[in-house]
């Protein structure tokens, strides 16, 4: 923790009773490498954006030089940890009362920046212009507020999958996150600040203010202050949350004694806002007046939004601005109004990061020469504080802190990611099978499961860096941070969008990377790859001795048996820890009771090209997948093997798979010919997760052993891929179980979690073997979920 001094009241219009404490590691992170700034100053909050370069460790694999004499005795490859530089965006929110203190802190910790200009937007940009220039020594360049707002909105909708949500006050899950459509345009943005601006957005650079109103947030604040003598905006909202508007508003039933059925008006509908105040001879409470005022203004804005949406035939309507800011009462009243006036045809959509839209847009204006839109950006869960609970009773300490400091970090991906071309309908594709924000039982189980596994992850993280003394200290920091994230998600499951097994795994990977553990399972993978490779020729020979039909069953059983070797599953990792000799044949015996029919992947006419998303290192890829690939190649099917771009658990990475394939090719003429004739291709999936989101699997570099720089989308189209194989619990069960593809698909995995097996109606080591044919295409054989 580092303490910043208090504001000098003689030089500032703001006074503070005491100094504030800023933890720089958690708030103004990586300032020493900051390159560019932007700032959005509103009436009470300042949003700061800056770009930095982040140094972090990555695990690289490099093949040893082997010769015929010692190839069997040498290790397969060496692992080195290297420094890599990536770009990161930081967004920080704090109260204007702290602006001078925060500028002092930035100035004192800002080094080596070449930035001469800070882009600024918002109503307060002019007011604080002189202060910013004096404190930071940067020229303030003001940008148009609406242009920045739209640029920021486009950015978050394009780069954050669960950015938009519907608010349902009385539902089990208050927040229902929407999957962003691949084409985000056109949409309507209702920006509610002092007044209301209604903007139609048609493309990245084409937008038009089509309407508005002078009755907005400023109206609520001003009239509220007159009615209640309460001067603070948030205090007015707090009053409104406790009020009963029916004490002040005249309802339909107050006029007609009940509903007005012929007009379809219910008795509880507001007939006249503040209608009772003209006739009732009594004092009204502050709470009731604030609630009535909030309803009046929200209903007016909602009706305006509906009229403009209908006029311009738009179904996507986003709300943002100072008036919203994630307040439950405001979101509920807006939602109710929209539902009433459109009869449910239009949903009110809110944005997780709407408070940052102006700052993001201003930053993008200042970074246009770098063309930031040519990249994709991903939210860094380790450095983002997440959406806070709207319940005042839930985690009040964190709520109070988040009200002052709220952070978002986004990391730049060095490639642009788009949808897999084989998705049947990208707009309806949802990668995750279960939404844990809505399934409380599953949520509690998986949070417990990840917490229980934490000691094991810490142990393996330390073991992956045996010669580094401070590894223990960093591992303990990782433990504390990830445990805190889990505790936050237990109370606020919606903090980062829809909570899923995939997001829990991704958050863990982000936290591991935060403390420089790029690949905790690297040593385990290396050992298991070395051992499995020695048995490859024996496994292939045993397959060749079988009849054709026996071989088809054995190949599928081999893939599934290989998939048992998953260190991410506690039931398996416990066995592997206690019985290091547990091997491939033992795994196959575990699965001997499987009932399965061969599908036309192997029994029908050969496919032109199979895209195979692979899973684990070691036995899985070498003894399970490769013999299966070998059979496909022998039958004339081209094969594209898609593996992780970065490490996750013991999943095989593209760098590792290149080396493994080289070694296998040296002893297997079928694999060697496949590579030589360009019928076997190795690609990156674009993922660094045990799960698979098919929206981010394209435009990644494809690594052939002979050439570079083709992309997966091109390969899929060029080779007329007509079969997709997805292997593993993370890729085929936690994600993509319901994914619909435009070609034939095979999803297979072994259930290595007792709770999940029980929920699916099976038992531990049951098998999912799901063969699907697109609608309208004739089906041959199919497969089923089969318990062992």
C-alpha positions, 0 to 999 in steps of 0.5 A: 500500500502507498499513501497519497497526501490529502488535497491542499484546500488552498489550491482546490475547490474540493475539501477532504477530511483526511488523506486517501490511500491508494494501493497503486498495484491494484489501481494505477497499475503499470504506470511506469510503462504508460504510453498514452492517456485519455480522460473523461470527466463528468459531473462527479466521476472521472474516468481515466484510460491509459495504454501500457506495455506489460512484460510477462513470462511465457513458456516456450518449447524448443526441440532438441537435436536428435540423432538415431543413436540417442533419440530414445534416451534424450528428452523430447524438448526443452522448456524455457521461460522468456519475457514477452511484451504485450499491450494492455488498456487500463480504465480507472474510475474515481470521484472528482473530489480525488482528481488532484490527489490522483493526478499527483500520484500519476505524475510521481509514478509516471516515467519514460512516457513519450506522450505529450497530449492527453485526449479529454472528453466530458463536461468537466474536461474544460473545468479541469483542463488547467489542472491536468496540464499543470500536474501532468505536463501534458497538453489537453486535447478535447474530443467531441463527447458524443463521438467518443461515446459511440466509439466506446460503445462499439468497442465494448460490444465488439470485444466483450462477449457478455457486455450487454444485459437485461435487468430482471429485478425479481428473477433468480438472477438479476442480470441476464447477459446477452450474446453479442450479435456478430454484426453489432449494427444498427442499434439505438443508444439512449444516453441519459445525462442531464438531458437525454440524447437518442442516437441511431448508430449504423456503422463504426463511423456513421451515427446520428442524433435522431431525438432527445429530451430535456427531461433526464438525469438533471431533472431528477436531480434538480426536482429531487433536490427541491422536493427532498432537500437532498443534494446528492444524486446517489442519496436521491436514488437511495431514497427512491429505493425505499419509497412507495410511489403509490402514496404520491401517484394517482393510479388507475384504480384510484380513479375507476375503483379497479382496472379499466378493462376495455382499454387494457389498463390495470388498476396499479398503472400510474394514471397521473404522476404526483396526482395525489399531492394536489388533493391529499392534505398531508405531508409526503415522505422524501422516499415516496416523492423520490420514488414517484419522481424516478418513475415519472422520468423513467417512464417518459424516457422509456416511452420516447425510446420505444417510439424512436425504436419503432420509427426506425425499426430498431430492436437493439436499444442500449441505455447508458449515461450518468442516470443509469450507472448500474443502479437497480431502481433506475434499471428496473423502472426503465425496463418496466417502461420499455416492456409496457410500451412495446408489449415485450417486443423490445428489451431494455439493454444495459452495459457492464462498462457503460461508465467507461464508454467516453474514456474508451472513445477518447482513447481510441481517438488518440490511438487512431494512428495505431489502428487499434480496431485491427486487433481483438481485445480481451478482458483481463479478469485478474485486473478488473473489479467486475460489476458490483452487486446492486444489493445494498446488503450484499458485501457492503465493504466492497460496494463502498470501495467499488463506488470510489475505485472501479477498474477494467483492464483489457489485453491486446491479442496479436490477431483479430478473432472472428467466428468459425465459418462452420457455425450454423448460426453465429448469432445464436451460438452460445459456447457454454452449456450451463450458465452458473448465474442461473443454476445456483446448485451447479454454481455452488458445486463448481465454486467449491470444486475450484476452491478445493483444487486451489492447493494442487494448482499452487503446488504445481505452479511452484514445481514448474519453477523449481530453481526460482526462490521467489516462486513460493511467494508469488504462488501464495499471492496467486492463491490469495487473488484467485480465492478472492475472485471465487469469494466475489463470484460466490456473492456476485456471480454476475460480476464478469458477465455470465458465470460458467466453468469456462470463465472460472478456468479463464479467471484462474489462467489470468491470475496465474499469468498475473504472477508469472506462472505461464505454464504450471503443468509444463514439467508434467506435460514434458514427462508424459509426452516423453513416456507416451512417445515410446509406446506409439509404434507399439500402439499403431502395430496393435491396431494394424493387427485388428480386423477393419471393424475391430480397428474402428472400435479400438480407435474410438476407444483409444481416443476416449481412453487417452482423454482420461489423462486429464490433470484438470479433473480431480478424480484423475489427478488423484489417481495419477498422483497416487499411482504414477504407473497408471497407464493407457491399457488401464484406462482402456480397461476402465472403458471396456463396458462402453456400448458404441457403434462406429459412425460414418466418420470411419464406416462411411465414405471418406470425408474430404477434410476433418477439423479436429480440436484436440485436448491433452498432452501425453497419452491423449494426443500421442496414443489416442488422437494420432492413431485416429488421425492416421486412420483418417489420412489412410482413408483419404481424409485431410486432417487439420489439428487445432490445438491451444495457442497458449497453455491451459492445464495439461492441454497440448499447445501448438508449439508442443504439437509441432514437436510431437508431430515431427517425432511421430512422423520420423517413425510413421510413414503415414504421418510423414506422408500426410505432412509432406503432401500437405494433407495434415495441418497443425493450427492454433485454435486461438484459445488459451483455455481448456474450453472452446469458444468457436467465436474466437477460433479464426484469423490465427496463424496456422503452423505448417511444418513447411510454411507459415502464415495461413489462417484457420478460416482460409484452411477451413474454406479451402479444404472444404471441411466437412467434419468437425471433431471436438474432444474433451470435457472442456471443449465438448461438454462444458462448451459446445455440447449444444453447438450446431455446425453446418457440417457433420460433427463428432463430440466425444469426452470421458466424464471425469467428474462424479457430480457432473456424471450424476447430473447427466444420468451416468457415473464416473468415466461414462462417455459422451460420444455425440455424432450430429448431422446438420438438418436436411443432410441424410444421416448414417449411423449415430452415437449416444451418451453411453455409461461405462 
